[in-house]
């Protein structure tokens, strides 16, 4: 007969009995408990790894985008184009993607490649989730259509 475990432990005897029951349950279900514990541990480690990795990836993308805008402002179009190619391919899943395509459109606009600029601005518009960025993309898109 199984003794009911009370929520309040009155004596040392009840405490040792309760501990003994826990040990017996653990011994009986050792393999499933161990398996679940390992799965939870591995899942936690992988989750932390991917969070940290994604964070570093996003920081790297923002850094490269800032460098790209520096190249654009200095008229160094070849270097800017090289950085934008890397940004739009390698970092397309980060939050910098619409900004990268916007910068790419600006580069093409400065080079008077209006069709390519329109394509980049449309991609930026499709990727854009921030309401504050959309007017800038739409303005750039409109100016590119006007000059096309």
C-alpha positions as a LaTeX table, in Angstrom:
\begin{tabular}{lrrr}
\hline
Residue & $x$ (\AA) & $y$ (\AA) & $z$ (\AA) \\
\hline
Unk1 & 0.00 & 0.00 & 0.00 \\
Unk2 & 1.38 & 3.40 & $-1.04$ \\
Unk3 & 1.47 & 6.00 & 1.69 \\
Unk4 & 0.03 & 9.37 & 0.69 \\
Unk5 & 2.66 & 12.10 & 0.66 \\
Unk6 & 1.51 & 15.02 & 2.76 \\
Unk7 & 2.32 & 18.59 & 1.88 \\
Unk8 & 3.59 & 19.17 & 5.39 \\
Unk9 & 6.40 & 17.07 & 6.81 \\
Unk10 & 5.91 & 16.59 & 10.52 \\
Unk11 & 8.70 & 14.30 & 11.54 \\
Unk12 & 12.09 & 13.14 & 10.46 \\
Unk13 & 10.56 & 9.73 & 9.71 \\
Unk14 & 8.10 & 11.24 & 7.20 \\
Unk15 & 10.92 & 13.17 & 5.56 \\
Unk16 & 13.13 & 10.11 & 5.10 \\
Unk17 & 10.16 & 8.12 & 3.82 \\
Unk18 & 9.40 & 10.84 & 1.25 \\
Unk19 & 13.03 & 10.95 & 0.13 \\
Unk20 & 13.05 & 7.17 & $-0.18$ \\
Unk21 & 9.94 & 7.29 & $-2.39$ \\
Unk22 & 11.56 & 9.88 & $-4.67$ \\
Unk23 & 14.69 & 7.74 & $-4.94$ \\
Unk24 & 12.59 & 4.65 & $-5.76$ \\
Unk25 & 10.70 & 6.53 & $-8.48$ \\
Unk26 & 13.97 & 7.83 & $-9.93$ \\
Unk27 & 15.47 & 4.33 & $-9.93$ \\
Unk28 & 12.38 & 2.88 & $-11.57$ \\
Unk29 & 12.22 & 5.52 & $-14.33$ \\
Unk30 & 15.95 & 6.24 & $-14.59$ \\
Unk31 & 16.25 & 5.88 & $-18.36$ \\
Unk32 & 13.27 & 8.09 & $-19.36$ \\
Unk33 & 14.25 & 10.75 & $-16.82$ \\
Unk34 & 17.82 & 10.75 & $-18.08$ \\
Unk35 & 16.67 & 10.88 & $-21.71$ \\
Unk36 & 14.36 & 13.84 & $-21.15$ \\
Unk37 & 17.05 & 15.63 & $-19.16$ \\
Unk38 & 19.59 & 15.18 & $-21.96$ \\
Unk39 & 17.13 & 16.41 & $-24.60$ \\
Unk40 & 16.33 & 19.50 & $-22.54$ \\
Unk41 & 20.03 & 20.18 & $-21.96$ \\
Unk42 & 20.94 & 19.81 & $-25.64$ \\
Unk43 & 18.00 & 21.96 & $-26.69$ \\
Unk44 & 19.03 & 24.69 & $-24.26$ \\
Unk45 & 22.65 & 24.64 & $-25.44$ \\
Unk46 & 21.63 & 24.80 & $-29.11$ \\
Unk47 & 19.16 & 27.60 & $-28.42$ \\
Unk48 & 21.80 & 29.67 & $-26.66$ \\
Unk49 & 24.34 & 29.00 & $-29.42$ \\
Unk50 & 21.98 & 30.07 & $-32.21$ \\
Unk51 & 20.85 & 33.16 & $-30.30$ \\
Unk52 & 24.45 & 34.30 & $-29.75$ \\
Unk53 & 25.44 & 33.40 & $-33.33$ \\
Unk54 & 22.48 & 35.31 & $-34.82$ \\
Unk55 & 23.26 & 38.29 & $-32.62$ \\
Unk56 & 26.86 & 38.39 & $-33.86$ \\
Unk57 & 25.65 & 37.96 & $-37.44$ \\
Unk58 & 23.28 & 40.92 & $-37.09$ \\
Unk59 & 26.00 & 43.09 & $-35.55$ \\
Unk60 & 28.37 & 42.20 & $-38.39$ \\
Unk61 & 25.71 & 43.08 & $-40.94$ \\
Unk62 & 25.10 & 46.51 & $-39.40$ \\
Unk63 & 28.85 & 47.18 & $-39.33$ \\
Unk64 & 29.22 & 46.26 & $-42.99$ \\
Unk65 & 26.23 & 48.40 & $-43.93$ \\
Unk66 & 27.79 & 51.40 & $-42.20$ \\
Unk67 & 31.03 & 50.84 & $-44.10$ \\
Unk68 & 29.04 & 50.56 & $-47.32$ \\
Unk69 & 27.35 & 53.92 & $-46.73$ \\
Unk70 & 30.81 & 55.36 & $-46.09$ \\
Unk71 & 31.96 & 54.07 & $-49.47$ \\
Unk72 & 28.83 & 55.48 & $-51.13$ \\
Unk73 & 29.29 & 58.92 & $-49.58$ \\
Unk74 & 32.91 & 59.01 & $-50.77$ \\
Unk75 & 31.96 & 57.99 & $-54.31$ \\
Unk76 & 33.81 & 54.67 & $-54.02$ \\
Unk77 & 31.21 & 52.75 & $-56.01$ \\
Unk78 & 33.30 & 49.64 & $-56.74$ \\
Unk79 & 33.96 & 48.98 & $-53.04$ \\
Unk80 & 30.36 & 49.78 & $-52.16$ \\
Unk81 & 29.09 & 47.37 & $-54.81$ \\
Unk82 & 31.36 & 44.63 & $-53.50$ \\
Unk83 & 30.11 & 45.15 & $-49.92$ \\
Unk84 & 26.47 & 45.29 & $-51.06$ \\
Unk85 & 26.83 & 42.04 & $-52.96$ \\
Unk86 & 28.05 & 40.41 & $-49.76$ \\
Unk87 & 25.32 & 42.06 & $-47.67$ \\
Unk88 & 22.44 & 41.09 & $-49.96$ \\
Unk89 & 23.58 & 37.49 & $-50.26$ \\
Unk90 & 25.13 & 36.63 & $-46.88$ \\
Unk91 & 22.96 & 38.73 & $-44.57$ \\
Unk92 & 19.61 & 38.58 & $-46.35$ \\
Unk93 & 17.89 & 37.00 & $-43.32$ \\
Unk94 & 18.83 & 39.79 & $-40.90$ \\
Unk95 & 17.02 & 43.06 & $-40.21$ \\
Unk96 & 19.56 & 44.87 & $-42.36$ \\
Unk97 & 18.25 & 43.31 & $-45.59$ \\
Unk98 & 15.85 & 46.15 & $-46.58$ \\
Unk99 & 18.54 & 48.71 & $-45.79$ \\
Unk100 & 21.05 & 46.77 & $-47.89$ \\
Unk101 & 18.73 & 46.69 & $-50.88$ \\
Unk102 & 17.93 & 50.38 & $-50.37$ \\
Unk103 & 21.67 & 51.16 & $-50.42$ \\
Unk104 & 22.07 & 48.97 & $-53.49$ \\
Unk105 & 19.29 & 50.91 & $-55.19$ \\
Unk106 & 21.01 & 54.17 & $-54.24$ \\
Unk107 & 24.25 & 52.88 & $-55.74$ \\
Unk108 & 22.54 & 51.91 & $-59.00$ \\
Unk109 & 20.76 & 55.27 & $-59.05$ \\
Unk110 & 24.08 & 57.10 & $-58.64$ \\
Unk111 & 25.45 & 55.02 & $-61.54$ \\
Unk112 & 22.33 & 55.93 & $-63.57$ \\
Unk113 & 21.27 & 52.23 & $-63.79$ \\
Unk114 & 17.62 & 53.01 & $-63.14$ \\
Unk115 & 16.16 & 49.59 & $-64.00$ \\
Unk116 & 18.48 & 47.86 & $-61.53$ \\
Unk117 & 17.72 & 50.57 & $-58.97$ \\
Unk118 & 13.97 & 49.94 & $-59.38$ \\
Unk119 & 14.50 & 46.21 & $-58.84$ \\
Unk120 & 16.56 & 46.83 & $-55.68$ \\
Unk121 & 14.02 & 49.30 & $-54.29$ \\
Unk122 & 11.17 & 46.85 & $-54.96$ \\
Unk123 & 13.07 & 44.12 & $-53.12$ \\
Unk124 & 13.70 & 46.52 & $-50.22$ \\
Unk125 & 10.00 & 47.39 & $-50.16$ \\
Unk126 & 9.01 & 43.71 & $-50.08$ \\
Unk127 & 11.42 & 42.99 & $-47.22$ \\
Unk128 & 10.63 & 46.13 & $-45.24$ \\
Unk129 & 8.68 & 45.65 & $-42.03$ \\
Unk130 & 9.35 & 49.10 & $-40.54$ \\
Unk131 & 6.77 & 51.73 & $-41.37$ \\
Unk132 & 9.29 & 54.54 & $-41.01$ \\
Unk133 & 11.53 & 53.18 & $-43.77$ \\
Unk134 & 8.77 & 52.62 & $-46.35$ \\
Unk135 & 8.34 & 56.32 & $-47.35$ \\
Unk136 & 12.05 & 56.61 & $-48.11$ \\
Unk137 & 11.96 & 53.48 & $-50.25$ \\
Unk138 & 8.82 & 54.66 & $-52.05$ \\
Unk139 & 10.35 & 58.08 & $-52.68$ \\
Unk140 & 13.52 & 56.51 & $-54.11$ \\
Unk141 & 11.42 & 54.15 & $-56.21$ \\
Unk142 & 9.37 & 57.04 & $-57.59$ \\
Unk143 & 12.45 & 59.09 & $-58.49$ \\
Unk144 & 13.94 & 56.05 & $-60.25$ \\
Unk145 & 10.76 & 55.52 & $-62.28$ \\
Unk146 & 10.77 & 59.21 & $-63.18$ \\
Unk147 & 14.33 & 59.03 & $-64.47$ \\
Unk148 & 13.92 & 55.69 & $-66.22$ \\
\hline
\end{tabular}
